[in-house]
Amino acid sequence: MHQSPTILWFRKDLRLADNSALTAAIEAGAPVIPVFIWAPVEMGEWAPRGASKWWLHQALESLSEEWRVKGGNLVLRQGESL
């Protein structure tokens, strides 16, 4: 029987190693679709600025490359998360 894919929504924990959500998604046995949604308006006063944006960019590039090495693609979107 074909299982629907699991969407793994990366929000703050932008890593593959020691990621309990990723472990659970893999153990579910369905394909995993990794997603990051850039929605700074939803972050309120925690919205990234300056150095935080630079860090986020670097972290997302690294995460995306890790997925590529493993044969997948990180889906990046911008806008309201809903």
C-alpha positions as CSV (number, residue, x, y, z in Angstrom):
1,M,0.0,0.0,0.0
2,H,1.3,3.5,-0.9
3,Q,1.8,5.8,2.0
4,S,1.3,9.6,1.8
5,P,4.6,11.5,2.3
6,T,5.5,13.1,5.6
7,I,6.1,16.8,5.5
8,L,9.0,17.7,7.8
9,W,8.7,21.4,8.6
10,F,12.1,22.9,9.6
11,R,11.6,26.0,11.7
12,K,14.4,26.5,14.3
13,D,16.2,23.2,14.3
14,L,18.0,23.4,11.0
15,R,20.0,20.2,11.2
16,L,19.8,16.5,10.2
17,A,22.0,15.1,12.9
18,D,20.3,14.2,16.2
19,N,16.9,15.6,14.9
20,S,14.1,13.7,16.6
21,A,11.4,15.0,14.2
22,L,13.5,13.7,11.2
23,T,14.0,10.3,13.0
24,A,10.2,10.0,13.6
25,A,9.5,10.9,10.0
26,I,11.9,8.3,8.7
27,E,10.6,5.7,11.0
28,A,7.0,6.3,9.7
29,G,8.3,4.6,6.5
30,A,6.9,7.2,4.0
31,P,8.8,9.5,1.8
32,V,10.0,12.7,3.7
33,I,9.5,16.1,2.2
34,P,11.7,18.6,4.0
35,V,10.3,22.2,4.0
36,F,11.4,25.6,5.3
37,I,9.0,28.5,5.1
38,W,10.5,32.1,5.4
39,A,7.7,34.0,7.2
40,P,9.5,36.8,9.3
41,V,6.2,38.6,9.9
42,E,5.0,35.5,11.9
43,M,8.1,35.7,14.2
44,G,7.1,39.0,15.7
45,E,9.9,40.6,17.7
46,W,12.0,37.5,17.0
47,A,12.2,38.3,13.3
48,P,15.8,37.9,12.0
49,R,17.8,41.0,11.3
50,G,21.4,41.6,10.1
51,A,23.6,38.9,11.5
52,S,20.7,36.6,12.2
53,K,19.7,36.7,8.5
54,W,23.3,35.9,7.5
55,W,23.3,32.9,9.9
56,L,19.9,31.7,8.7
57,H,21.1,31.9,5.1
58,Q,24.2,29.9,5.9
59,A,22.3,27.3,7.9
60,L,19.7,26.9,5.1
61,E,22.5,26.5,2.5
62,S,24.1,23.8,4.7
63,L,20.9,22.0,5.3
64,S,20.0,22.1,1.6
65,E,23.4,20.7,0.7
66,E,23.0,17.9,3.3
67,W,19.7,16.9,1.7
68,R,21.2,17.0,-1.8
69,V,24.0,14.7,-0.7
70,K,21.4,12.2,0.6
71,G,19.4,12.4,-2.7
72,G,16.7,14.9,-1.7
73,N,15.8,18.5,-2.0
74,L,14.9,21.0,0.7
75,V,11.7,22.9,-0.3
76,L,12.1,26.6,0.4
77,R,9.0,28.9,0.4
78,Q,8.3,32.5,1.4
79,G,5.1,33.8,2.8
80,E,2.5,33.0,5.4
81,S,3.0,29.5,6.7
82,L,-0.7,28.5,6.4
